[in-house]
């Protein structure tokens, strides 16, 4: 039998992170630690990392809800995925903690990635900011060898964003360019902006208009000169039949899947199965988790055989990240199989600068 310890933790960004939901300077998360009642060395850890203003399951009573769900999980000695459909960040934390607990090893899934034999290709991410700052980020990523760059747009003047994309494209014509609008465009202006973006051979655009406008999004996907990907649109869609209705109604070209937001590992597997059935592409992205969550996402992602660059490069964002054997070399994320999980209580890392 196992018990569950909940460990609150505040991640602190090295630099303020600009997103469509404002600027994050810190990120409260909760680690769930499963521990065998008879063998205290037998543990499994997962991360519950909701994003205020974005996660459908985050509110002022999140910690209380998490505590209640952990007590139920202790009583049942299993993770009830149906009970947790409406709590994706909690489901992700508990199901990955259980995977770790059952495997009795940091190698959560047996893959060439977890054995350190293969790296996962990544897209380099340019955060929202002033034009000069975004340009510096682009140069840095290109110098580090990234061949797929994702640019968050909608924060500055659209003409400047086009200029930055042209700068990248003119100097590196072979680079794959993705953009993420985070719903910044209005339905009335989206078609024209997509036409201008298409002239720069953009790979895809994430969430051009705000979520919840199925008919407008469906029209955009049908007429768009560049592929459209859904991200925020998938948040809060829990039932498998509703997932099908959404995809059959909108017919996007890609899905961007984040376990903490889109139903945990099990919920994302449902999205992937539907995407395969309907001929929709997809890739996996982290959602500002620490290395604990990132490690779980990456190890699961490596089981899926998706050759596209994934969005798993957020492990260096924090002063006090939990040290794990993950590293970015070139444009790939690697796992060091000889590395170890944290060797001291997690709380001792919280004020550190790892």
Phi, psi and omega in degrees: 000151179238155169247165181236126173256135177256126184241101176293147184205140177246113176280138183241121183293142174294322176223146178307133184258111179279126178227176178293344181257020181107198184250125177265130173250335172215167186217102177290131177226168177228125174267138176248123185245111174276133182224130180294133184294333182259337181230091184300341178282346179270104185228168172212134184238142175221168185235127173255110190229069178292154178251115178304135180087352181230314181294135181286343184254010181263133172203185184294343182254021184302313182299321178294317178298316179301316180299316180298315182294323178293323178294320177298317180296321175299315182296320184272344181058032175198160179270121180271096185293326178293320178299328189259011180305322183271009179229066189299323181290325177289318177301315180300315181297316184285320183289329177281326173298319179294321177299316178297315181298315183289327180282338183056032184200148172297344177278091188290324174226146182274105181215165173302329177294310182293338177272359179078018183265337181222148173257159178264123178295142184237157163266139172282141186249127174260115182284155175301144179174190176293158184305311183299320180293317180294324178294319178297320177299318180299313180300317181298315181296318180293321178293332179279355174101010179290131178254001174225120183241133176247127182247123173280123182244168181105356181266331181236184180301135184299325179297322177292323177295319175297321179298319179294318178296321177296321177302313180294313184296320184291329182267337181223075186298338182271356182288139174278127182248124172247149174231151180231111183273345180051036178075021187285338184271149171275155178303328182289330183259348190298316185300317180292320179293322177295324178297318180292321178295324183297333179294344180260013177056052178285136180295315183191161175235130177272134170041068182296326178238166183297150180295157176096357180253070188301316183294316179296317180294322178298319178296319178298313181299322182291323187258351188296137176281356174223152184299142180250134178246145178257139178226279179302333180303333185273347183291133178083005175262106190256318188283135180304323180289326176291325175301314179298316181300317180299310184292322179289332179282315187270324182054059178289168178272329181218157168242140174252112191252127180234109185306322181294338182254331193245030171108019182068189178297315184294319179293321177294325176298325176295315178300318182295318179299317178294320179299316178299317181297324186261005178072034181254133177282170182196160166208170188254142178223143171279166183232056177065027172290161171284184180298334178298308179291320181299319178300316179296315181297315183296317181294322175293314181305322182293343178279349192267343176069029179272119184280350182291153173299134181260166181257066187240030185258030186261012186286350182254017186282337195247145172297319190243041175297155178280124182292124177221160183283056174245140176207149176263122175239116186067237180250020182235149173265131182239153175244129178269107185292343178270356178287170183236160172285170182310139184255014176209166181305140185301326182301334181285345177273343193300323181263008184278186182223057182281000000 
